[in-house]
Amino acid sequence: YFKAFTKQFTTGENYQAGADREVQTIRQLMIDFLQNHSQEGRPPACPPLHPVLSRDVTSLFDKNSHHYTAIVFESNSSYIGREVILDLLQYENIVVRRALNSDKAFLDKLGVPSVPSCYLIHPNGSHGLI
């Protein structure tokens, strides 16, 4: 594993794969590795992979922005939101966050019937389930 934008020479950090070398398993292990970095050891280009709180999601509705914001609602054990965050990181016009399904009242308020689901906030402030 090589940290992004490292200024000093490094041979990287060794990663020992277990018996399960399936692509999905390795992908999830790398997501765990990125998410569990300490703040000082966190790569500068690494997006936030932790879930946002319902009050933080609500504040996103009130802002006009220059990009789309996608919120992936999922269970705590799901990797879908984190995978989407990393997959779409290369695009400048969309920001992806993940939220957990533990706040049932909030999901009902937004009309999110099941998880995983994606809620999209447009740059003009309009929003809805997609």
Buried (B, 14 or more C-beta within 10 A) or exposed (E): EEBEEEEEEEEEEEEEEEEEEEEEEBBBBEBEEBEEEEEEEBBEEBBEBEBBEBEEBEEBEEEEBEEBBBBBBBEEEBBBBBBBBBEBBEEEEBBBBBBBBEBEEBBEEBEBEEBBBBBBBEBEEEBEEE
